[in-house]
Amino acid sequence: MGLLTFKGGLHPYDGKELSKDKSILEYLPQGELVYPLSQHIGAPAVPCVKKGDRVLAGQKIAEAGGFVSANIHSSVSGKVKKIEPRLTVSGARVNSIVIENDGEYETAEFTPVTSREKQDIIGAVKEAGIVGLGGAGFPTHVKLSPKEPEKIDTIIINAAECEPYITADYRCMMEIPDQLISGLNLILSLFPAAKGVIGIEDNKPEAIEKLTKLCEKEERIEVAPLKTKYPQGAERSLIYAVTGRSINSSMLPADAGCIVDNVATAIAIHEAVILGKPLYERVVTVTGDAIASPGNYKVKAGTNAAELAAAAGGFKTEPEKVISGGPMMGMALSTLDVPCGKTFSSLLCFSKDEVAEYEPGPCIRCGRCISVCPAGLMPTRLSEVADHGNFALFDALNGCECVECGCCSYICPAKRRLTQSMKTGRREALALRRKKK
């Protein structure tokens, strides 16, 4: 039987050998920590502390500002220094709570959730401030509350980790797989008709073997080896690979009977329910050819990225490019003076900026971008339309189905900035839709 996969995609150099065998190390930050009030999709959180208050690690410092929002908790003990706009990974200044770490790491008392009633589990997930830790940051309690829960038949754990260089989820699977399975079982308890599938790319044979063995006695959970191909971990690609069902931009995974959660998210659910512990720390990969000691670190939310780079031995050579997230979909940073938020999965530091080395040339009509597009689009045509500002036509040509994976830019022999144009076109086309409504 062939490995599960999807149409399109490509095989970039993965660079995982730099950190995949490095065990998770806990890093304790120093100085001040910054907690942006928007670390998730939806309404910003609302501060529930004020300047001068002393807080404990695990204490709630901001409450969800609506149903689609998430609580924020302090990751250290210390004093609230100020509440002011601070620079974030996105490049925007976001209102943030700044806490001066007292170095004591005094932790609030956590109460495990003993009930297995649906509302109590979802309530614990909401209270813990859990969001999608794969990068999207969608509040998990909303995802676990679909309109028609009886139609959910597949819970997929996204363990593909298809982005090059990142190995945080892999290390979690190797070191704490029991917590992953526990988190998945808690999700399954919310959907009695569903089965659980852990999708792992076949470039992680040790993880496949370990989790397959641990799931032998789990009646409702199976491990699905996936073909190693980017973007296998994208939600639409993963759902198609595992179930054969297709969804588009106007649909949710729940419309295909699926709920998809990341490895780190499932582990956070385990901690929230079994331990009563909120989400205030996560595993982050720090890697790249400019980093002295690439590795995987358990990082407390609010930690400064520059401090994290120093914890990994600092720079062997001054990096030309630094990225938060993966090289395909991550965000390039203009400064390391930004906090590590809930969705901060990795810090990549490269000695050369390979993208900036090339000047885009004219399209040679080779069609490679079309062959790798997982959404089946025509990036060369859509980018041209977007560059000319015809966003109505961009929408009419299904440009909003773009998942912004970066495959088209990567494969283009003319080094055209296709993904950037597509992102702009998609953003403007969606704004036009909202205006019409």
C-alpha positions, 0 to 999 in steps of 0.5 A: 500500500502506498504512503498517504499523500496529496496532489502537488507539493515538492521536496525542499532540503529539510535541514532537520539533521541539525537538531532532530537528535537534540533532546529538549532542554528547559530554558529559564529567561532573565529580565523582562518578559513581554506578553502581546494581547494578540497571540491568537486569531480573534479578539485581543485578550483584555488585561486583568492585572495592572502596573505594580501587581505581583504575579505567579507563573501560571497566573492569568494576566489577560482574559479572552476578549470574546468567544474567538479569543484566548486567555493569556498567563504569565510564565514567570513570577514577578511584577507587572512593569507596564502595559504598552505597545511592543514590537511583535514577530509580525512587525506590528506593535501590539498592546502587551503586558510587560513583567519583570522576572524576579527569578524565583519562578514561583508557580500558581497552584494548579487543579487537575480536571477530574470530570470527563464531561464534555463541557468540563474538558472544553472549559479547561482548554478555554481556561488554559488559553490553548490555541493552535500551536502549529502556527495559525493560533486559532483558539482550540476551545472554538475548534472543539465546539463545532456546530454539528459534533455528531458529524465529526468522525476523524480527529487528525493529529498533525505530526507531519512537521513538514516545514524544513528545519523544525524538529520541536514536534518530533522531539515531543513525539520521541520524549513525551509520546504518552502525553500526546496520546493522552491529549488525543484521547481527551479530544476523542472523548468529546466525539464518541463516533470519531477515530483518531489518526496520528499522521507522521511523515515517513522521514521520521521512522523512529517516531512512527515506530514508537507511536505505533507500538504505544497505540497497539492497545488503543482501539480508537487510535491509529498511526498513518505514515505519510509521504514526505512532501511539503506541504503535507502538514497543511490542513487541507493537504493532511485531510485529503491524504488521510481521508480522501476528502477535499475542502476549500477556503469557504469550508472548515475541516468540520465540514469534512467531518474532521478536526485537526490539531497539532502535536504540541496542541494535543500535549497542551490539552493533556496538561490543561486537563490532567495537570490543570496547567495553563499554556505558558510554555512550549518547545521551540527549535533554534537552528540554522547554519549561523547558530552555534548549538542548534537544539530544541528548548522548552521556552516560556512565553514572553521570552525575548528571541535574542535571549533564546539565540544566546541560549543556543550558543549565539551566532557562529557567523552573523546571520543575514536572515532570521526567521520565526517559523519555517523557511517556507511560511515563516516570517523574516525578522528585522530584529531579534528584540521580539517576544516568543508567543504561543505560536512561536515554533522555531527561530531559524538563523541563516548565514546567507539570505538566499532569496535576496541573492536573486533578482526576479526575471521574466516568467518563462511559462514553464508551468512548474508553479502550476505542477507543485501548487497543492490547491491546483491554481495557476500562480503565474497568472494570479500573481500577474493579476494581483500585481496589476491590482485587479483583485476582483479578477484575482477572486474570480480566478479562485486566487483566495484558494491559495494556502500561501505555502510558498511552493510556487516561489520555491520552484520558480526558475526565474525566482519570481516573488509569486507567493508574495504577490498571491498573499497581497492578492488574497488579502485584497480580494478577501477585503473586497468580499467583506466590503460587498457584504 
